[in-house]
């Protein structure tokens, strides 16, 4: 099948500037409803990837997200949430974006067009065959991502891609291609819309499922979350109350003494 950029096809809607606010909102929402179904179709590939990641992370492996623009920002966002949510080291899920941290807030001209830079960045992190590289590219054509995946795979590293076009170049480079085909964007070519939403959902699924499999969740609770603000201290305190039947002050003191719900409960039960 020839590669076709569905993400660049003309929107199913036209004359947007003539529509009312309500019409625009309803039509954007109607398009967004297509996203979960596209992600659902990709679950077998996501499952294959998570299985490989868990196996490697149990042996000390890491996840590296690679992307440019919106895709890169989504990777950095997902990676940055892992330490506070699951109490994991910030070095275990790493988000790399073409153009570096400056590119998180600014467009960096031509940063994504360097075929070799992504792999050079990975080598700076001492990438090895226990790690996993996930390339994120809505279009599926980003050279920064393609080069990183090509070199990683050649070096025996597990590779996956997350894209929104069928049979894209980036998918050809990945051992596990994940494709969420969401169709043309509401504003033609604006992949920060449906494509970005699909990518966000997929990254959430990858890391959340991985962390559960690694024992970072008990029941349905974030028992390893970092106590970085009063809201989270209160949430953790109530988890301990539910688990141990202590009063609020006892539970809070126990939590603050041990630093996490899991450690507090384990210490109390010893």
Backbone as CSV, one residue per row, in Angstrom:
resi,resn,N_x,N_y,N_z,CA_x,CA_y,CA_z,C_x,C_y,C_z
1,UNK,0.853,-1.203,0.000,0.000,0.000,0.000,0.892,1.258,0.000
2,UNK,0.625,2.177,-0.904,1.410,3.404,-0.994,1.139,4.281,0.221
3,UNK,2.200,4.984,0.663,2.053,5.851,1.827,1.191,7.056,1.469
4,UNK,0.207,7.308,2.327,-0.728,8.410,2.096,-0.847,9.216,3.391
5,UNK,-0.641,10.504,3.301,-0.747,11.357,4.485,-2.206,11.752,4.724
6,UNK,-2.899,10.900,5.441,-4.287,11.201,5.786,-4.351,12.473,6.625
7,UNK,-3.321,12.686,7.462,-3.311,13.862,8.343,-3.244,15.177,7.577
8,UNK,-2.867,15.113,6.292,-2.775,16.336,5.486,-3.975,16.503,4.553
9,UNK,-4.886,15.553,4.569,-6.055,15.663,3.696,-6.943,16.822,4.132
10,UNK,-7.711,17.339,3.199,-8.584,18.481,3.488,-9.627,18.116,4.526
11,UNK,-9.885,19.053,5.430,-10.894,18.871,6.468,-12.249,18.514,5.857
12,UNK,-13.032,17.764,6.631,-14.387,17.440,6.198,-15.330,18.632,6.338
13,UNK,-14.820,19.710,6.911,-15.617,20.920,7.156,-14.960,22.083,6.420
14,UNK,-15.771,23.046,5.994,-15.216,24.192,5.275,-15.929,25.465,5.724
15,UNK,-15.413,26.593,5.252,-15.971,27.902,5.602,-16.065,28.073,7.122
16,UNK,-15.017,27.653,7.806,-15.027,27.660,9.279,-15.239,29.064,9.829
17,UNK,-14.679,30.041,9.145,-14.773,31.414,9.647,-16.201,31.960,9.601
18,UNK,-17.083,31.294,8.890,-18.477,31.739,8.783,-19.393,31.060,9.805
19,UNK,-18.857,30.115,10.554,-19.674,29.346,11.494,-19.771,30.046,12.843
20,UNK,-20.814,29.728,13.583,-20.963,30.265,14.941,-20.033,29.525,15.898
21,UNK,-19.839,30.091,17.067,-19.017,29.433,18.077,-19.574,28.057,18.401
22,UNK,-20.882,27.977,18.582,-21.484,26.678,18.923,-21.269,25.662,17.806
23,UNK,-21.455,26.078,16.562,-21.248,25.156,15.442,-19.820,24.625,15.430
24,UNK,-18.859,25.509,15.636,-17.454,25.094,15.654,-17.181,24.100,16.777
25,UNK,-17.692,24.390,17.961,-17.447,23.511,19.108,-18.073,22.133,18.896
26,UNK,-19.296,22.111,18.388,-19.977,20.835,18.150,-19.239,20.020,17.091
27,UNK,-18.771,20.676,16.052,-18.107,19.956,14.970,-16.729,19.452,15.401
28,UNK,-15.993,20.248,16.184,-14.717,19.776,16.723,-14.950,18.555,17.613
29,UNK,-15.978,18.642,18.453,-16.309,17.527,19.344,-16.699,16.275,18.561
30,UNK,-17.426,16.461,17.478,-17.808,15.320,16.646,-16.578,14.630,16.058
31,UNK,-15.602,15.415,15.654,-14.357,14.828,15.150,-13.591,14.116,16.264
32,UNK,-13.554,14.728,17.452,-12.819,14.136,18.577,-13.380,12.777,18.978
33,UNK,-14.677,12.564,18.738,-15.296,11.279,19.096,-14.700,10.109,18.303
34,UNK,-14.042,10.415,17.203,-13.442,9.363,16.375,-12.134,8.838,16.980
35,UNK,-11.543,9.618,17.885,-10.206,9.289,18.379,-10.167,7.989,19.189
36,UNK,-11.038,7.801,20.205,-10.947,6.562,20.990,-11.096,5.294,20.159
37,UNK,-11.917,5.336,19.111,-12.094,4.163,18.257,-10.815,3.862,17.479
38,UNK,-10.134,4.913,17.031,-8.867,4.714,16.323,-7.824,4.113,17.259
39,UNK,-7.797,4.593,18.500,-6.851,4.059,19.488,-7.213,2.606,19.818
40,UNK,-8.497,2.313,19.936,-8.942,0.941,20.227,-8.393,-0.045,19.196
41,UNK,-8.395,0.366,17.942,-7.895,-0.514,16.883,-6.406,-0.817,17.031
42,UNK,-5.702,0.033,17.768,-4.253,-0.135,17.930,-3.878,-0.917,19.188
43,UNK,-4.868,-1.347,19.981,-4.566,-2.005,21.259,-3.672,-3.241,21.111
44,UNK,-3.860,-4.103,20.109,-2.956,-5.263,19.998,-1.479,-4.865,19.896
45,UNK,-1.188,-3.812,19.153,0.201,-3.363,19.030,0.687,-2.705,20.330
46,UNK,-0.190,-1.955,20.973,0.175,-1.336,22.256,0.469,-2.426,23.283
47,UNK,-0.345,-3.465,23.285,-0.122,-4.585,24.210,1.241,-5.243,23.965
48,UNK,1.565,-5.447,22.706,2.851,-6.042,22.360,4.002,-5.184,22.871
49,UNK,3.862,-3.862,22.720,4.903,-2.953,23.178,5.030,-2.984,24.696
50,UNK,3.923,-2.869,25.410,3.978,-2.839,26.876,4.579,-4.136,27.414
51,UNK,4.240,-5.256,26.806,4.817,-6.538,27.224,6.337,-6.504,27.129
52,UNK,6.831,-5.974,26.016,8.280,-5.860,25.840,8.921,-4.876,26.798
53,UNK,8.247,-3.768,27.052,8.775,-2.759,27.967,8.867,-3.313,29.386
54,UNK,7.807,-3.959,29.854,7.784,-4.482,31.231,8.910,-5.490,31.426
55,UNK,9.058,-6.366,30.473,10.121,-7.378,30.537,11.491,-6.712,30.686
56,UNK,11.715,-5.636,29.948,13.008,-4.955,29.979,13.176,-4.082,31.225
57,UNK,12.112,-3.392,31.626,12.227,-2.520,32.795,12.452,-3.324,34.076
58,UNK,11.953,-4.541,34.133,12.209,-5.397,35.284,13.696,-5.736,35.403
59,UNK,14.424,-5.569,34.309,15.871,-5.834,34.295,16.677,-4.535,34.297
60,UNK,15.986,-3.414,34.572,16.688,-2.139,34.648,16.589,-1.262,33.416
61,UNK,15.743,-1.635,32.474,15.614,-0.866,31.246,14.837,0.429,31.422
62,UNK,14.881,1.258,30.387,14.219,2.565,30.402,13.380,2.738,29.145
63,UNK,12.489,3.731,29.171,11.727,4.138,27.984,12.252,5.494,27.525
64,UNK,12.514,5.616,26.235,12.865,6.909,25.644,11.807,7.278,24.614
65,UNK,11.136,8.404,24.844,10.222,8.968,23.860,11.001,9.948,22.982
66,UNK,10.796,9.871,21.666,11.454,10.776,20.725,10.394,11.440,19.853
67,UNK,10.439,12.768,19.744,9.475,13.440,18.883,9.870,14.874,18.622
68,UNK,9.137,15.518,17.729,9.348,16.930,17.414,8.016,17.656,17.506
69,UNK,8.046,18.942,17.826,6.822,19.736,17.891,5.845,19.178,18.904
70,UNK,4.563,19.148,18.536,3.532,18.652,19.442,3.836,17.229,19.900
71,UNK,4.281,16.368,18.989,4.586,14.979,19.342,5.674,14.911,20.398
72,UNK,6.719,15.717,20.220,7.807,15.743,21.204,7.340,16.255,22.554
73,UNK,6.496,17.287,22.531,5.982,17.848,23.791,5.132,16.828,24.543
74,UNK,4.346,16.051,23.813,3.509,15.030,24.453,4.377,13.955,25.109
75,UNK,5.479,13.592,24.466,6.399,12.622,25.053,7.025,13.142,26.329
76,UNK,7.474,14.393,26.295,8.071,15.007,27.484,7.036,15.112,28.599
77,UNK,5.803,15.485,28.246,4.729,15.591,29.237,4.491,14.255,29.931
78,UNK,4.340,13.188,29.146,4.063,11.886,29.739,5.215,11.438,30.627
79,UNK,6.442,11.628,30.152,7.612,11.227,30.933,7.695,11.998,32.244
80,UNK,7.361,13.289,32.200,7.501,14.138,33.386,6.503,13.791,34.476
81,UNK,5.414,13.116,34.100,4.388,12.760,35.080,4.692,11.456,35.817
82,UNK,5.645,10.688,35.348,5.905,9.374,35.945,6.496,9.471,37.357
83,UNK,7.492,10.326,37.608,8.008,10.412,38.983,6.966,10.837,40.021
84,UNK,6.197,11.921,39.797,5.235,12.295,40.836,4.080,11.311,40.986
85,UNK,3.653,10.689,39.892,2.498,9.795,39.951,2.855,8.431,40.532
86,UNK,4.021,7.922,40.156,4.359,6.544,40.518,5.614,6.427,41.389
87,UNK,6.222,7.575,41.729,7.403,7.539,42.587,8.610,6.896,41.944
88,UNK,8.693,6.957,40.624,9.815,6.367,39.892,10.905,7.418,39.645
89,UNK,12.118,6.965,39.437,13.219,7.860,39.096,12.918,8.593,37.790
90,UNK,13.278,9.872,37.691,13.052,10.611,36.435,13.917,10.102,35.283
91,UNK,14.840,9.194,35.580,15.729,8.668,34.531,15.170,7.405,33.879
92,UNK,13.993,6.938,34.323,13.461,5.684,33.795,12.528,5.872,32.597
93,UNK,11.843,6.997,32.547,11.052,7.357,31.358,11.513,8.748,30.948
94,UNK,12.123,8.841,29.782,12.790,10.068,29.353,12.151,10.578,28.058
95,UNK,11.778,11.834,28.033,11.238,12.447,26.832,12.270,13.332,26.165
96,UNK,12.587,13.049,24.906,13.536,13.861,24.143,12.794,14.534,22.993
97,UNK,13.014,15.832,22.847,12.328,16.600,21.800,13.359,17.269,20.902
98,UNK,13.125,17.221,19.602,14.017,17.865,18.643,14.137,19.356,18.972
99,UNK,15.359,19.823,19.126,15.580,21.223,19.486,15.782,21.427,20.978
100,UNK,15.657,20.338,21.772,15.912,20.437,23.206,14.791,21.133,23.966
101,UNK,15.045,21.416,25.241,14.003,21.978,26.106,13.464,23.310,25.604
102,UNK,14.279,24.082,24.896,13.814,25.350,24.328,12.606,25.118,23.415
103,UNK,12.587,23.947,22.762,11.523,23.634,21.806,10.196,23.303,22.493
104,UNK,10.206,23.159,23.813,8.949,22.902,24.512,8.008,24.091,24.410
105,UNK,8.568,25.290,24.341,7.741,26.498,24.283,7.881,27.268,22.973
106,UNK,8.838,26.879,22.150,9.127,27.639,20.941,9.345,26.706,19.759
107,UNK,8.997,27.193,18.581,9.319,26.451,17.369,10.801,26.612,17.074
108,UNK,11.490,25.499,16.865,12.925,25.546,16.555,13.100,25.138,15.096
109,UNK,13.516,26.094,14.283,13.580,25.897,12.835,14.506,24.743,12.462
110,UNK,13.994,23.837,11.659,14.758,22.721,11.084,15.254,21.696,12.100
111,UNK,14.883,21.818,13.376,15.403,20.890,14.390,15.015,19.452,14.080
112,UNK,13.827,19.257,13.528,13.350,17.893,13.305,13.904,17.270,12.031
113,UNK,14.644,18.060,11.236,15.085,17.581,9.928,16.434,16.875,9.954
114,UNK,17.083,16.820,11.125,18.393,16.174,11.255,18.198,14.689,11.510
115,UNK,18.614,13.864,10.555,18.416,12.421,10.629,19.287,11.761,11.697
116,UNK,20.379,12.406,12.075,21.344,11.774,12.978,21.267,12.250,14.425
117,UNK,20.651,13.409,14.647,20.736,14.026,15.972,20.026,13.212,17.050
118,UNK,18.913,12.585,16.715,18.180,11.799,17.701,19.022,10.662,18.255
119,UNK,19.723,9.961,17.376,20.572,8.856,17.822,21.752,9.370,18.650
120,UNK,22.287,10.508,18.257,23.390,11.097,19.044,22.915,11.419,20.468
121,UNK,21.691,11.924,20.593,21.138,12.203,21.927,20.964,10.928,22.738
122,UNK,20.482,9.888,22.093,20.302,8.613,22.792,21.640,8.065,23.281
123,UNK,22.669,8.199,22.482,24.000,7.718,22.893,24.512,8.483,24.114
124,UNK,24.128,9.756,24.229,24.517,10.542,25.411,23.884,9.979,26.679
125,UNK,22.777,9.271,26.533,22.107,8.632,27.672,22.559,7.182,27.846
126,UNK,23.611,6.799,27.129,24.131,5.428,27.214,23.049,4.381,26.936
127,UNK,22.340,4.598,25.848,21.280,3.694,25.434,21.814,2.270,25.296
128,UNK,21.012,1.278,25.715,21.452,-0.117,25.618,20.257,-1.015,25.305
129,UNK,20.524,-2.316,25.115,19.461,-3.201,24.627,18.443,-3.608,25.677
130,UNK,18.528,-3.058,26.887,17.451,-3.215,27.866,16.455,-2.057,27.769
131,UNK,16.786,-1.051,26.984,15.939,0.130,26.842,14.946,-0.051,25.698
132,UNK,13.967,0.851,25.637,12.976,0.869,24.564,12.885,2.290,24.018
133,UNK,12.888,2.429,22.707,12.756,3.740,22.068,11.399,3.803,21.371
134,UNK,10.603,4.815,21.743,9.289,5.019,21.147,9.314,6.328,20.366
135,UNK,9.244,6.236,19.062,9.234,7.424,18.217,7.811,7.902,17.994
136,UNK,7.579,9.190,18.238,6.234,9.762,18.133,6.237,10.767,16.975
137,UNK,5.390,10.539,15.987,5.336,11.444,14.828,3.971,11.314,14.178
138,UNK,3.143,12.322,14.331,1.795,12.266,13.757,1.848,11.994,12.257
139,UNK,2.715,12.714,11.560,2.829,12.549,10.109,3.479,11.230,9.745
140,UNK,4.383,10.778,10.616,5.140,9.563,10.323,6.329,9.800,9.424
141,UNK,6.739,11.067,9.288,7.829,11.378,8.352,8.981,12.155,8.989
142,UNK,8.983,12.342,10.307,9.960,13.204,10.975,11.359,12.589,10.949
143,UNK,12.336,13.196,10.270,13.684,12.616,10.175,14.353,12.384,11.533
144,UNK,14.189,13.298,12.476,14.755,13.155,13.824,14.326,11.839,14.460
145,UNK,13.066,11.484,14.269,12.516,10.248,14.834,12.940,9.036,14.002
146,UNK,12.864,9.160,12.693,13.238,8.056,11.804,14.682,7.625,12.044
147,UNK,15.591,8.582,12.128,17.001,8.262,12.334,17.250,7.583,13.670
148,UNK,16.568,8.065,14.707,16.735,7.472,16.040,16.248,6.027,16.041
149,UNK,15.080,5.780,15.454,14.542,4.423,15.412,15.421,3.503,14.572
150,UNK,15.875,3.983,13.437,16.698,3.153,12.543,17.966,2.690,13.254
151,UNK,18.638,3.612,13.915,19.890,3.273,14.603,19.641,2.415,15.841
152,UNK,18.581,2.725,16.565,18.273,1.932,17.764,17.971,0.487,17.378
153,UNK,17.172,0.313,16.359,16.814,-1.045,15.935,18.035,-1.803,15.425
154,UNK,18.899,-1.115,14.710,20.124,-1.743,14.208,21.034,-2.194,15.343
155,UNK,20.869,-1.562,16.521,21.683,-1.916,17.679,20.950,-2.846,18.657
156,UNK,19.888,-3.493,18.183,19.211,-4.500,18.980,18.318,-3.960,20.084
157,UNK,17.896,-2.709,19.951,17.043,-2.074,20.957,15.591,-2.171,20.501
158,UNK,14.681,-2.456,21.437,13.263,-2.522,21.099,12.777,-1.145,20.657
159,UNK,12.112,-1.106,19.507,11.632,0.165,18.962,10.141,0.092,18.648
160,UNK,9.475,1.225,18.842,8.062,1.353,18.486,7.829,2.750,17.934
161,UNK,6.776,2.884,17.162,6.399,4.207,16.653,4.933,4.463,16.959
162,UNK,4.607,5.735,17.156,3.213,6.151,17.348,2.931,7.209,16.286
163,UNK,2.105,6.846,15.311,1.830,7.771,14.209,0.358,7.707,13.827
164,UNK,-0.045,8.636,12.964,-1.462,8.766,12.609,-1.706,8.683,11.113
165,UNK,-0.744,8.145,10.392,-0.905,7.846,8.975,-0.597,6.369,8.756
166,UNK,-1.311,5.702,7.861,-1.041,4.275,7.630,0.246,4.059,6.839
167,UNK,1.014,3.046,7.273,2.215,2.613,6.529,3.197,3.752,6.285
168,UNK,3.452,4.526,7.322,4.331,5.692,7.189,5.801,5.287,7.244
169,UNK,6.714,6.153,6.819,8.148,5.864,6.930,8.593,5.556,8.352
170,UNK,8.034,6.252,9.338,8.457,5.993,10.717,8.004,4.604,11.159
171,UNK,6.846,4.170,10.687,6.362,2.824,11.021,7.263,1.747,10.416
172,UNK,7.830,2.038,9.247,8.721,1.075,8.593,9.997,0.849,9.396
173,UNK,10.385,1.838,10.185,11.631,1.744,10.954,11.435,1.063,12.309
174,UNK,10.193,0.942,12.754,9.915,0.442,14.107,9.584,-1.041,14.101
175,UNK,10.054,-1.733,15.131,9.696,-3.142,15.288,8.205,-3.279,15.586
176,UNK,7.673,-2.330,16.385,6.248,-2.351,16.730,5.625,-1.021,16.301
177,UNK,5.011,-0.979,15.124,4.361,0.256,14.675,2.948,0.376,15.248
178,UNK,2.686,1.466,15.930,1.353,1.743,16.471,0.755,2.873,15.642
179,UNK,-0.389,2.593,15.017,-1.003,3.572,14.124,-2.429,3.858,14.571
180,UNK,-2.706,5.109,14.871,-4.064,5.551,15.219,-4.536,6.450,14.075
181,UNK,-5.304,5.889,13.176,-5.700,6.616,11.958,-6.993,7.384,12.257
182,UNK,-6.840,8.638,12.619,-7.989,9.435,13.069,-8.638,10.229,11.939
183,UNK,-8.028,10.227,10.749,-8.615,10.927,9.613,-8.173,12.385,9.535
184,UNK,-8.700,13.129,8.570,-8.320,14.530,8.388,-8.654,15.360,9.623
185,UNK,-7.834,16.359,9.882,-8.050,17.237,11.035,-9.147,18.259,10.740
186,UNK,-9.753,18.769,11.809,-10.829,19.771,11.667,-10.305,21.012,10.944
187,UNK,-9.137,21.487,11.355,-8.413,22.507,10.594,-7.352,21.747,9.805
188,UNK,-7.418,21.786,8.504,-6.595,20.935,7.649,-5.119,20.955,8.074
189,UNK,-4.589,19.758,8.368,-3.179,19.595,8.688,-2.786,19.939,10.113
190,UNK,-3.728,20.371,10.949,-3.384,20.781,12.314,-3.378,19.557,13.233
191,UNK,-2.255,18.862,13.266,-2.182,17.586,13.987,-2.081,17.746,15.505
192,UNK,-2.129,18.988,16.003,-2.267,19.189,17.452,-3.675,18.835,17.918
193,UNK,-4.584,18.599,16.971,-5.977,18.296,17.301,-6.157,16.781,17.488
194,UNK,-6.851,16.094,16.595,-7.147,14.670,16.795,-5.891,13.815,16.916
195,UNK,-4.907,14.093,16.076,-3.687,13.284,16.119,-2.992,13.415,17.474
196,UNK,-2.901,14.648,17.958,-2.287,14.871,19.259,-3.054,14.201,20.381
197,UNK,-4.380,14.253,20.293,-5.211,13.601,21.307,-4.989,12.092,21.297
198,UNK,-4.935,11.507,20.110,-4.700,10.059,19.993,-3.340,9.683,20.577
199,UNK,-2.324,10.463,20.266,-0.988,10.182,20.794,-0.968,10.266,22.321
200,UNK,-1.631,11.290,22.860,-1.697,11.445,24.315,-2.349,10.219,24.959
201,UNK,-3.441,9.751,24.406,-4.119,8.582,24.942,-3.206,7.353,24.914
202,UNK,-2.502,7.173,23.811,-1.636,6.003,23.663,-0.476,6.057,24.655
203,UNK,0.142,7.215,24.810,1.255,7.329,25.762,0.763,7.085,27.185
204,UNK,-0.416,7.616,27.524,-1.015,7.332,28.837,-1.161,5.823,29.050
205,UNK,-1.655,5.140,28.030,-1.868,3.696,28.125,-0.556,2.949,28.317
206,UNK,0.471,3.354,27.567,1.766,2.667,27.651,2.342,2.763,29.057
207,UNK,2.462,3.981,29.570,3.144,4.134,30.857,2.277,3.712,32.035
208,UNK,0.981,3.987,31.987,0.118,3.598,33.103,0.090,2.083,33.252
209,UNK,-0.100,1.373,32.136,-0.134,-0.085,32.191,1.217,-0.643,32.634
210,UNK,2.288,-0.052,32.133,3.626,-0.491,32.533,3.825,-0.328,34.033
211,UNK,3.460,0.825,34.574,3.673,1.084,36.000,2.820,0.154,36.880
212,UNK,1.607,-0.139,36.434,0.777,-1.093,37.178,1.436,-2.467,37.178
213,UNK,1.937,-2.868,36.017,2.603,-4.168,35.910,3.885,-4.237,36.754
214,UNK,4.500,-3.094,36.988,5.715,-3.045,37.804,5.418,-2.883,39.295
215,UNK,4.134,-2.920,39.650,3.763,-2.898,41.057,3.701,-1.523,41.685
216,UNK,3.528,-0.484,40.863,3.519,0.880,41.391,2.126,1.361,41.777
217,UNK,1.109,0.498,41.591,-0.270,0.805,41.958,-0.796,-0.352,42.796
218,UNK,-1.574,-0.051,43.845,-2.221,-1.099,44.645,-3.728,-0.872,44.619
219,UNK,-4.475,-1.919,44.256,-5.914,-1.735,44.060,-6.108,-0.808,42.874
220,UNK,-6.547,0.413,43.146,-6.601,1.430,42.084,-5.931,2.719,42.552
221,UNK,-5.046,2.607,43.543,-4.463,3.786,44.200,-2.994,4.008,43.820
222,UNK,-2.620,5.282,43.763,-1.232,5.683,43.489,-0.425,5.644,44.790
223,UNK,-0.128,4.448,45.258,0.468,4.300,46.590,1.943,4.721,46.634
224,UNK,2.527,4.985,45.470,3.930,5.423,45.422,4.088,6.881,44.996
225,UNK,2.988,7.624,44.922,3.065,9.009,44.441,3.943,9.862,45.363
226,UNK,4.564,10.866,44.751,5.369,11.814,45.516,4.456,12.801,46.244
227,UNK,4.847,13.154,47.461,4.023,14.064,48.276,4.462,15.500,48.029
228,UNK,4.200,15.975,46.819,4.766,17.251,46.377,3.877,18.459,46.672
229,UNK,2.663,18.228,47.184,1.816,19.359,47.590,0.771,18.863,48.595
230,UNK,0.047,19.805,49.177,-0.902,19.460,50.236,-2.047,18.574,49.730
231,UNK,-2.459,18.772,48.488,-3.516,17.934,47.914,-3.094,16.469,47.922
232,UNK,-1.841,16.219,47.536,-1.366,14.839,47.469,-1.123,14.260,48.858
233,UNK,-0.697,15.096,49.803,-0.554,14.630,51.183,-1.928,14.210,51.716
234,UNK,-2.941,15.022,51.442,-4.297,14.706,51.891,-4.800,13.427,51.225
235,UNK,-4.540,13.289,49.925,-4.980,12.080,49.220,-4.309,10.846,49.820
236,UNK,-2.996,10.947,50.056,-2.264,9.827,50.636,-2.749,9.482,52.031
237,UNK,-3.048,10.525,52.823,-3.553,10.312,54.180,-4.859,9.523,54.140
238,UNK,-5.728,9.885,53.215,-7.024,9.196,53.125,-6.858,7.758,52.623
239,UNK,-5.867,7.515,51.798,-5.576,6.137,51.380,-5.193,5.294,52.595
240,UNK,-4.369,5.865,53.460,-3.929,5.134,54.659,-5.096,4.905,55.613
241,UNK,-5.956,5.895,55.750,-7.158,5.734,56.583,-7.998,4.558,56.066
242,UNK,-8.190,4.509,54.741,-8.978,3.434,54.144,-8.322,2.073,54.370
243,UNK,-7.007,2.046,54.321,-6.271,0.788,54.415,-6.128,0.303,55.856
244,UNK,-5.883,1.238,56.782,-5.512,0.854,58.147,-6.534,1.242,59.208
245,UNK,-7.497,2.093,58.854,-8.514,2.486,59.821,-8.024,3.438,60.896
246,UNK,-6.940,4.163,60.626,-6.421,5.133,61.595,-7.221,6.425,61.512
247,UNK,-7.055,7.299,62.520,-7.672,8.619,62.394,-6.780,9.491,61.504
248,UNK,-7.296,10.659,61.136,-6.626,11.481,60.115,-5.212,11.870,60.537
249,UNK,-5.062,12.375,61.764,-3.747,12.855,62.206,-2.733,11.721,62.283
250,UNK,-3.156,10.564,62.783,-2.260,9.410,62.844,-1.787,9.023,61.435
251,UNK,-2.759,8.966,60.526,-2.448,8.553,59.153,-1.505,9.549,58.486
252,UNK,-1.768,10.839,58.679,-0.921,11.866,58.068,0.494,11.809,58.617
253,UNK,0.630,11.678,59.933,1.959,11.603,60.536,2.730,10.388,60.027
254,UNK,2.029,9.275,59.903,2.661,8.051,59.398,3.133,8.247,57.955
255,UNK,2.288,8.891,57.159,2.626,9.149,55.754,3.864,10.038,55.647
256,UNK,3.874,11.133,56.391,4.995,12.077,56.307,6.281,11.456,56.834
257,UNK,6.158,10.559,57.792,7.333,9.907,58.351,7.997,8.986,57.330
258,UNK,7.172,8.318,56.511,7.720,7.293,55.606,7.779,7.731,54.142
259,UNK,7.073,8.799,53.776,7.253,9.389,52.452,6.386,8.848,51.334
260,UNK,5.711,7.728,51.562,4.774,7.220,50.570,3.744,6.359,51.259
261,UNK,2.590,6.204,50.620,1.520,5.380,51.184,2.006,3.944,51.354
262,UNK,2.660,3.415,50.339,3.115,2.024,50.379,4.069,1.783,51.545
263,UNK,5.062,2.658,51.690,6.047,2.481,52.762,5.389,2.667,54.131
264,UNK,4.462,3.595,54.232,3.786,3.853,55.510,2.970,2.628,55.941
265,UNK,2.226,2.064,55.003,1.393,0.890,55.317,2.266,-0.294,55.692
266,UNK,3.334,-0.508,54.913,4.233,-1.627,55.201,4.882,-1.490,56.569
267,UNK,5.320,-0.254,56.918,5.975,-0.030,58.214,4.998,-0.247,59.361
268,UNK,3.769,0.195,59.187,2.766,0.051,60.250,2.441,-1.411,60.519
269,UNK,2.455,-2.205,59.468,2.062,-3.614,59.603,3.190,-4.517,60.079
270,UNK,4.397,-3.993,60.147,5.525,-4.814,60.609,5.444,-5.054,62.101
